[in-house]
Amino acid sequence: MAEALVSVVLEQLVSLTRKQIEEEVRLVVNVEREVENLIFHFNAIQAVLQDAEERQVKEKSVRTWLQNLEDVSYDINEVLDEWNTEILKHQIEKEEEKEGKNVALTKRKVCFFIPSPSVCFGSIGKVIMRRDIAMRIKEINEKLTEIANLREKYNFHENTIRATEKLEHVETCSFVQVSSIIGREEEKNRLMSMLLSESSQQGKSPFVVIPIVGMGGLGKTAFAQLVYNDENIKTHFDTRIWVCVSDPFEEIKIAKAIVEVLNKGDGRIHSTSLQPLLECINEYISGKKFVLVLDDVWNPTISNWEPLMGALQNSAIGSRILVTTRKETVATVMGATVDHVIHLNILSDQGCLQLFNKIAFFNRERDDQLEDIGRKIVKKCNGLPLAAKTLASLMRYKKTRKEWVDVLDNKIWELEEVEQQVFRSLFLSYYELSPAVRRCLLYCAVFPKDYEFERNQLIECWMSQEYLNMKVSHQK
């Protein structure tokens, strides 16, 4: 949120400064140094905002620092709107004077007469307004200076450096408790059919890439684990390999993980270069029918995917690469065809309730009253398995009806357990967005829950807030 706000404010500051120069008049006087300081501090803060926004999930003090920054950003945004209005008024007055409308302009002014001298009330109002803007800019600059100085305390990393304490991508493995997966029978049957068929990718490659695509929290990894551990898969393929890829897409790390399964004793596994590892893969995969799961793939490029794909070309026809990802573009980069993409959707209400009850009432007697409350809690999960599992785990230790009602009446997403488990997963997708797109997404929070808005109207709202002013946004 703060990153999007700071981008807006910086754009406005630079724009207004340029307008004042173009107008060749200082409507708001004695603030040049203050504006320079604002731009300097906002630029310095902007350089560390990515790290700060990622760390706020874990660190309350960082969250408070960002909240103070947001407050100041809103304050300066409001002042800049007023300043911009004064510039527009000045431009209109100049145009009217040029067109010889001085008389009409004078008639529209409301004058306040006193015995001596007579002064136009409109002119006094303008002076007071512009002085007020200058004073408020100075006050805001003092607050921002304090916030900017505090950033040193947190030792933030600049955006050009990947933070070591960034929001973690959880390391996954191939093992799963099969009985904990509910409501994916139809998708499993379709995926099993794709995996067990003997086809290749239109004769171009001995293997087929099958992406499982869906938003965070839908259970893509659990679904892949379910299929990976199916007895039919174990007997059908010569070799099964599971690799947690995560972000970034590191070819050497992935290649080493594959070699560890194919031949852990090969000395080339310790190589820090990609070529020996790829040679090892190509050698040991020769003639084998494999299934390779690449879990949690984010941002591969064609250039870092193709070498791995090339090393696997020696495999037997019928091999499969199963990819879990949140991004449709990953499927394209990795060469998947449209008919081989599995889109994982939210669970049905019944499936979500079944999952919730299985965990919430584990090793305890079912209670009709609590089940009724649980049904209402589950509706707030909107079919998201991760939310249902998180809340069910919380409810497992709540024994009384009052405790269950307290959770039901609470703002579900403010519960610490939900914030830590569900939001952390969803934030990974949020932080992948550019500041401009985040800004547009966050604007949608002004609409009430379940509000149905029309696309073009929403775009016009973004335009009215000058969210689409950037060149890149215009092109899109």
C-alpha positions as CSV (number, residue, x, y, z in Angstrom):
1,M,0.0,0.0,0.0
2,A,2.7,2.5,1.0
3,E,4.7,1.8,-2.1
4,A,1.8,2.6,-4.3
5,L,1.0,5.8,-2.4
6,V,4.6,7.1,-2.5
7,S,4.7,6.5,-6.3
8,V,1.6,8.7,-6.7
9,V,2.9,11.5,-4.4
10,L,6.3,11.6,-6.2
11,E,4.6,11.9,-9.6
12,Q,2.4,14.8,-8.3
13,L,5.4,16.6,-6.7
14,V,7.4,16.5,-9.9
15,S,4.4,17.5,-12.0
16,L,3.4,20.4,-9.8
17,T,6.9,21.7,-9.7
18,R,7.1,21.6,-13.4
19,K,3.7,23.4,-13.7
20,Q,4.9,26.3,-11.5
21,I,7.9,26.8,-13.6
22,E,5.9,26.7,-16.8
23,E,3.4,29.2,-15.4
24,E,6.4,31.5,-14.5
25,V,4.7,32.4,-11.2
26,R,5.1,31.2,-7.7
27,L,1.5,30.7,-6.5
28,V,2.8,29.0,-3.3
29,V,5.8,30.9,-2.1
30,N,8.9,30.0,0.0
31,V,8.4,26.2,-0.3
32,E,11.0,25.4,-3.0
33,R,13.4,24.0,-0.4
34,E,10.6,22.1,1.3
35,V,9.5,20.5,-2.0
36,E,13.1,19.5,-2.8
37,N,13.3,17.9,0.7
38,L,10.0,16.0,0.1
39,I,11.2,14.7,-3.2
40,F,14.6,13.7,-1.7
41,H,13.0,11.9,1.3
42,F,10.3,10.1,-0.8
43,N,12.9,8.9,-3.3
44,A,15.1,7.6,-0.4
45,I,12.1,5.8,1.2
46,Q,10.9,4.4,-2.1
47,A,14.2,2.7,-2.6
48,V,13.6,0.5,0.5
49,L,9.8,0.1,0.4
50,Q,9.8,-3.4,-1.2
51,D,11.8,-4.8,1.7
52,A,9.7,-2.9,4.2
53,E,6.4,-4.1,2.9
54,E,7.7,-7.7,2.9
55,R,9.0,-7.5,6.4
56,Q,5.8,-5.9,7.9
57,V,4.1,-9.3,7.9
58,K,6.5,-10.5,10.6
59,E,7.6,-7.2,12.3
60,K,5.1,-5.1,14.0
61,S,7.5,-2.1,14.3
62,V,8.0,-2.1,10.6
63,R,4.2,-2.2,10.1
64,T,3.8,0.9,12.4
65,W,6.6,2.7,10.4
66,L,4.7,2.0,7.1
67,Q,1.4,3.1,8.6
68,N,3.0,6.5,9.6
69,L,4.4,6.8,6.1
70,E,0.9,6.1,4.6
71,D,-0.6,8.8,6.9
72,V,1.9,11.4,5.8
73,S,1.5,10.4,2.1
74,Y,-2.3,10.9,2.4
75,D,-1.7,14.3,4.0
76,I,0.7,15.5,1.3
77,N,-1.6,14.1,-1.4
78,E,-4.4,16.2,-0.1
79,V,-2.3,19.4,0.0
80,L,-1.0,18.7,-3.5
81,D,-4.6,18.4,-4.8
82,E,-5.3,21.9,-3.4
83,W,-2.1,23.3,-4.8
84,N,-3.0,21.8,-8.3
85,T,-6.4,23.4,-8.0
86,E,-4.8,26.9,-7.4
87,I,-2.7,26.4,-10.5
88,L,-5.7,25.5,-12.6
89,K,-7.6,28.5,-11.3
90,H,-4.6,30.7,-12.3
91,Q,-4.6,29.2,-15.7
92,I,-8.3,29.9,-16.2
93,E,-7.9,33.5,-15.1
94,K,-5.1,34.1,-17.5
95,E,-7.1,32.7,-20.4
96,E,-10.1,34.9,-19.5
97,E,-7.9,38.0,-19.3
98,K,-6.5,37.2,-22.8
99,E,-10.0,36.9,-24.2
100,G,-11.0,40.3,-22.8
101,K,-13.3,38.9,-20.2
102,N,-12.0,41.1,-17.3
103,V,-15.3,42.8,-16.8
104,A,-17.2,39.5,-16.6
105,L,-14.6,38.1,-14.2
106,T,-15.0,41.2,-11.9
107,K,-18.8,40.8,-11.7
108,R,-18.4,37.2,-10.6
109,K,-16.2,38.2,-7.7
110,V,-17.8,38.8,-4.3
111,C,-16.3,41.9,-2.7
112,F,-16.2,42.8,0.9
113,F,-16.4,46.5,1.5
114,I,-15.2,48.4,4.5
115,P,-15.1,52.1,4.9
116,S,-11.5,52.5,3.8
117,P,-9.9,51.0,1.9
118,S,-12.1,48.6,-0.2
119,V,-10.5,45.2,-0.8
120,C,-11.7,42.3,-2.9
121,F,-12.5,39.3,-0.6
122,G,-11.6,36.9,-3.4
123,S,-8.0,38.1,-3.5
124,I,-7.6,37.9,0.3
125,G,-9.0,34.4,0.2
126,K,-6.4,33.3,-2.3
127,V,-3.5,34.7,-0.3
128,I,-4.8,33.0,2.8
129,M,-5.3,29.7,1.0
130,R,-1.8,29.7,-0.6
131,R,-0.1,30.6,2.7
132,D,-2.0,27.8,4.3
133,I,-0.7,25.4,1.7
134,A,2.9,26.5,2.3
135,M,2.6,26.1,6.1
136,R,1.1,22.6,5.7
137,I,3.8,21.5,3.3
138,K,6.5,22.6,5.9
139,E,4.7,20.7,8.7
140,I,4.4,17.5,6.6
141,N,8.1,17.8,5.6
142,E,9.1,17.8,9.2
143,K,7.1,14.6,9.8
144,L,8.5,12.9,6.7
145,T,12.1,13.9,7.7
146,E,11.6,12.0,11.0
147,I,10.1,9.0,9.2
148,A,13.0,9.0,6.7
149,N,15.6,9.1,9.4
150,L,13.9,6.2,11.2
151,R,14.4,3.9,8.2
152,E,18.1,3.6,9.2
153,K,17.0,1.9,12.4
154,Y,15.5,-1.1,10.5
155,N,18.4,-1.7,8.2
156,F,16.2,-2.0,5.1
157,H,17.7,-3.4,1.9
158,E,17.3,-1.3,-1.3
159,N,15.0,-2.7,-4.0
160,T,18.0,-3.6,-6.2
161,I,19.1,-6.2,-3.5
162,R,17.0,-9.2,-2.6
163,A,16.2,-9.1,1.1
164,T,17.6,-12.0,3.1
165,E,14.7,-11.7,5.5
166,K,12.0,-11.5,2.8
167,L,8.7,-13.2,3.0
168,E,9.5,-16.9,2.8
169,H,8.5,-19.3,0.1
170,V,7.8,-22.5,2.1
171,E,10.0,-25.4,1.1
172,T,7.7,-28.3,-0.1
173,C,8.2,-32.0,-0.3
174,S,6.5,-34.9,-2.0
175,F,4.9,-36.5,1.0
176,V,1.2,-35.9,1.9
177,Q,-1.5,-37.4,4.0
178,V,-3.9,-38.5,1.3
179,S,-6.9,-38.5,3.5
180,S,-6.5,-34.8,4.1
181,I,-7.2,-33.9,0.5
182,I,-10.9,-33.4,-0.3
183,G,-13.0,-32.4,-3.3
184,R,-10.5,-32.8,-6.1
185,E,-11.8,-36.1,-7.6
186,E,-12.7,-34.7,-11.0
187,E,-9.4,-32.8,-11.4
188,K,-7.5,-35.9,-10.3
189,N,-9.1,-38.1,-12.9
190,R,-8.3,-35.7,-15.7
191,L,-4.7,-35.2,-14.6
192,M,-4.2,-39.0,-14.1
193,S,-5.4,-39.5,-17.7
194,M,-2.8,-37.0,-19.0
195,L,0.0,-38.6,-16.9
196,L,-0.7,-42.2,-17.8
197,S,-1.2,-41.7,-21.6
198,E,1.8,-42.6,-23.8
199,S,1.6,-39.6,-26.0
200,S,4.5,-37.1,-26.6
201,Q,4.4,-33.4,-27.3
202,Q,3.4,-33.6,-31.0
203,G,6.6,-35.5,-31.8
204,K,8.8,-32.6,-30.8
205,S,9.7,-33.9,-27.4
206,P,9.5,-37.2,-25.5
207,F,7.8,-35.5,-22.5
208,V,4.7,-33.3,-22.0
209,V,4.5,-30.3,-19.7
210,I,1.4,-30.2,-17.6
211,P,0.9,-27.0,-15.5
212,I,-1.5,-26.8,-12.5
213,V,-2.5,-23.2,-12.3
214,G,-4.4,-21.4,-9.5
215,M,-4.3,-18.6,-6.9
216,G,-2.4,-19.0,-3.6
217,G,-4.2,-21.2,-1.0
218,L,-6.1,-23.4,-3.4
219,G,-4.0,-26.5,-2.6
220,K,-1.9,-26.9,-5.9
221,T,1.0,-28.5,-4.0
222,A,-1.3,-30.9,-2.1
223,F,-3.0,-31.8,-5.3
224,A,0.4,-32.5,-7.0
225,Q,1.4,-34.6,-3.9
226,L,-1.8,-36.6,-4.1
227,V,-1.1,-37.6,-7.7
228,Y,2.7,-38.0,-7.3
229,N,2.1,-40.6,-4.5
230,D,-0.6,-42.6,-6.4
231,E,0.3,-46.2,-6.8
232,N,-0.5,-46.1,-10.5
233,I,2.0,-43.3,-11.0
234,K,4.7,-45.2,-9.0
235,T,4.4,-48.3,-11.2
236,H,4.0,-46.4,-14.5
237,F,7.2,-44.3,-14.4
238,D,10.8,-45.6,-14.1
239,T,11.7,-42.5,-12.1
240,R,9.8,-39.9,-10.0
241,I,11.5,-36.6,-9.1
242,W,10.1,-33.8,-6.9
243,V,11.8,-30.4,-6.9
244,C,10.6,-27.3,-4.9
245,V,11.5,-24.5,-7.3
246,S,10.2,-21.3,-5.7
247,D,11.5,-17.8,-6.5
248,P,13.9,-17.2,-8.2
249,F,14.1,-19.9,-10.8
250,E,17.7,-21.2,-10.2
251,E,18.8,-23.7,-12.9
252,I,21.8,-25.0,-10.9
253,K,19.7,-25.6,-7.8
254,I,17.0,-27.5,-9.8
255,A,19.6,-29.5,-11.8
256,K,21.3,-30.6,-8.5
257,A,18.0,-31.7,-7.1
258,I,17.3,-33.8,-10.2
259,V,20.8,-35.4,-10.1
260,E,20.4,-36.3,-6.4
261,V,17.5,-38.5,-7.4
262,L,19.1,-40.0,-10.6
263,N,22.5,-40.8,-9.1
264,K,23.4,-39.2,-5.7
265,G,26.9,-40.7,-5.8
266,D,28.0,-38.9,-9.0
267,G,30.8,-36.4,-8.1
268,R,29.5,-33.9,-10.6
269,I,26.6,-33.1,-8.2
270,H,29.0,-30.8,-6.3
271,S,29.7,-28.7,-9.4
272,T,28.9,-25.0,-9.2
273,S,28.5,-24.8,-13.0
274,L,25.4,-25.8,-14.9
275,Q,27.0,-27.7,-17.8
276,P,28.3,-30.7,-15.8
277,L,25.0,-31.1,-14.0
278,L,23.1,-31.1,-17.3
279,E,25.4,-33.7,-18.8
280,C,24.8,-35.8,-15.7
281,I,21.0,-35.5,-16.2
282,N,21.2,-36.3,-19.9
283,E,23.3,-39.4,-19.2
284,Y,21.2,-40.9,-16.4
285,I,17.7,-40.0,-17.8
286,S,18.5,-41.7,-21.1
287,G,15.8,-44.1,-22.1
288,K,13.9,-43.7,-18.8
289,K,10.3,-42.7,-18.5
290,F,10.2,-40.1,-15.8
291,V,7.7,-37.8,-14.0
292,L,9.2,-34.6,-12.8
293,V,7.3,-32.3,-10.4
294,L,8.5,-28.7,-10.4
295,D,6.5,-27.2,-7.5
296,D,5.9,-23.5,-6.9
297,V,7.3,-22.0,-10.1
298,W,7.2,-18.2,-10.4
299,N,9.4,-16.5,-13.0
300,P,11.3,-18.7,-15.4
301,T,12.5,-17.3,-18.6
302,I,12.8,-19.2,-21.9
303,S,16.6,-18.8,-21.6
304,N,16.9,-20.5,-18.2
305,W,14.3,-23.1,-18.9
306,E,15.6,-24.3,-22.3
307,P,18.9,-25.8,-21.1
308,L,17.0,-28.0,-18.6
309,M,14.5,-29.0,-21.2
310,G,17.3,-29.9,-23.6
311,A,19.0,-32.2,-21.0
312,L,15.8,-34.2,-20.6
313,Q,15.3,-34.9,-24.4
314,N,17.1,-38.2,-24.0
315,S,14.2,-39.6,-21.9
316,A,11.6,-42.2,-23.1
317,I,8.3,-41.2,-24.7
318,G,5.5,-40.8,-22.2
319,S,7.6,-38.8,-19.7
320,R,5.9,-36.0,-17.9
321,I,6.8,-32.6,-16.3
322,L,4.1,-31.5,-13.8
323,V,4.4,-27.8,-12.8
324,T,2.5,-26.0,-10.1
325,T,2.2,-22.2,-10.5
326,R,0.1,-19.2,-9.8
327,K,0.9,-17.6,-13.1
328,E,-0.6,-18.3,-16.5
329,T,2.5,-17.0,-18.2
330,V,4.6,-19.8,-16.7
331,A,2.6,-22.3,-18.7
332,T,3.4,-20.5,-21.9
333,V,7.1,-20.1,-21.1
334,M,7.5,-23.8,-20.3
335,G,5.9,-24.8,-23.6
336,A,2.6,-26.2,-22.4
337,T,-0.4,-26.5,-24.8
338,V,-3.8,-25.2,-23.8
339,D,-5.3,-28.6,-23.6
340,H,-2.7,-29.7,-21.1
341,V,-3.3,-27.0,-18.5
342,I,-5.2,-27.8,-15.3
343,H,-6.9,-24.8,-13.7
344,L,-7.6,-25.5,-10.0
345,N,-10.6,-23.6,-8.8
346,I,-12.1,-23.0,-5.3
347,L,-13.7,-25.9,-3.4
348,S,-17.5,-26.3,-3.4
349,D,-19.3,-25.3,-0.2
350,Q,-19.8,-28.9,0.7
351,G,-16.1,-29.8,0.0
352,C,-14.9,-26.8,2.1
353,L,-17.2,-27.8,4.9
354,Q,-16.1,-31.4,4.8
355,L,-12.4,-30.3,5.0
356,F,-13.2,-27.9,7.9
357,N,-15.1,-30.6,9.9
358,K,-12.4,-33.2,9.4
359,I,-9.9,-31.0,11.1
360,A,-12.0,-29.0,13.6
361,F,-13.7,-32.2,15.0
362,F,-10.6,-34.4,14.9
363,N,-10.5,-36.8,17.8
364,R,-13.7,-35.3,19.4
365,E,-17.4,-35.9,19.3
366,R,-19.4,-34.0,16.7
367,D,-21.7,-31.3,18.1
368,D,-24.8,-30.2,16.2
369,Q,-24.7,-26.6,17.6
370,L,-21.0,-26.3,16.8
371,E,-21.4,-27.8,13.4
372,D,-24.1,-25.1,12.6
373,I,-21.7,-22.4,13.7
374,G,-18.9,-24.0,11.7
375,R,-21.0,-24.0,8.6
376,K,-21.3,-20.2,8.9
377,I,-17.6,-19.8,9.5
378,V,-16.8,-21.9,6.4
379,K,-18.9,-19.5,4.2
380,K,-16.5,-16.8,5.1
381,C,-13.6,-18.9,3.6
382,N,-15.2,-18.5,0.1
383,G,-14.0,-22.0,-1.0
384,L,-10.3,-21.4,-0.2
385,P,-8.9,-24.6,1.2
386,L,-6.0,-22.9,3.0
387,A,-8.5,-20.6,4.9
388,A,-10.7,-23.5,5.8
389,K,-7.7,-25.5,7.1
390,T,-6.3,-22.6,9.1
391,L,-9.7,-21.8,10.8
392,A,-10.4,-25.4,11.4
393,S,-7.0,-25.8,13.1
394,L,-7.9,-22.8,15.3
395,M,-11.4,-24.2,16.2
396,R,-10.0,-27.7,17.1
397,Y,-8.9,-26.3,20.5
398,K,-12.1,-24.2,21.2
399,K,-14.5,-26.3,23.2
400,T,-17.4,-24.1,24.0
401,R,-20.2,-22.6,21.9
402,K,-19.2,-19.1,23.1
403,E,-15.7,-19.5,21.8
404,W,-17.0,-20.6,18.4
405,V,-19.5,-17.7,18.3
406,D,-16.7,-15.3,19.2
407,V,-14.7,-16.4,16.1
408,L,-17.8,-16.2,13.9
409,D,-18.6,-12.7,15.0
410,N,-14.9,-11.6,14.7
411,K,-13.5,-10.0,11.6
412,I,-12.1,-13.3,10.3
413,W,-9.2,-11.8,8.5
414,E,-8.0,-9.9,11.5
415,L,-7.3,-13.1,13.5
416,E,-3.6,-13.6,14.0
417,E,-3.7,-17.2,12.9
418,V,-5.4,-16.3,9.6
419,E,-3.0,-13.4,9.0
420,Q,0.1,-15.6,9.5
421,Q,-1.1,-18.5,7.4
422,V,-3.4,-17.2,4.7
423,F,-2.2,-13.7,4.2
424,R,1.4,-14.8,4.0
425,S,0.5,-17.0,1.1
426,L,-1.6,-14.4,-0.7
427,F,1.1,-11.7,-0.1
428,L,3.5,-13.6,-2.3
429,S,1.2,-13.0,-5.3
430,Y,0.6,-9.3,-4.2
431,Y,4.4,-8.6,-4.1
432,E,4.8,-9.9,-7.6
433,L,2.7,-7.0,-8.9
434,S,4.2,-3.7,-10.1
435,P,3.5,-0.6,-7.9
436,A,1.2,0.7,-10.6
437,V,-0.9,-2.5,-10.6
438,R,-0.9,-2.7,-6.8
439,R,-2.3,0.8,-6.7
440,C,-5.2,-0.1,-8.9
441,L,-5.9,-3.3,-7.0
442,L,-5.9,-1.5,-3.6
443,Y,-8.4,1.1,-5.0
444,C,-10.9,-1.7,-5.2
445,A,-11.1,-1.8,-1.4
446,V,-13.3,1.3,-1.5
447,F,-16.1,-0.8,-2.8
448,P,-18.3,-2.7,-0.4
449,K,-18.1,-6.5,-0.1
450,D,-19.8,-8.4,-3.1
451,Y,-20.2,-5.1,-5.0
452,E,-20.4,-5.7,-8.8
453,F,-18.7,-3.0,-10.7
454,E,-18.5,-2.4,-14.4
455,R,-15.0,-2.7,-15.9
456,N,-15.0,0.5,-17.8
457,Q,-16.3,2.5,-14.9
458,L,-13.6,1.1,-12.7
459,I,-10.9,2.1,-15.3
460,E,-12.4,5.6,-15.3
461,C,-12.2,5.7,-11.5
462,W,-8.5,4.8,-11.8
463,M,-8.0,7.5,-14.4
464,S,-9.7,10.1,-12.2
465,Q,-7.2,9.3,-9.4
466,E,-4.4,9.6,-12.0
467,Y,-3.4,6.0,-11.4
468,L,-2.9,5.4,-15.1
469,N,-0.7,8.4,-15.8
470,M,2.5,6.4,-16.3
471,K,3.6,5.8,-19.9
472,V,3.5,2.0,-19.3
473,S,0.0,2.2,-18.1
474,H,-1.1,4.2,-21.1
475,Q,0.4,1.6,-23.4
476,K,-1.5,-1.2,-21.6
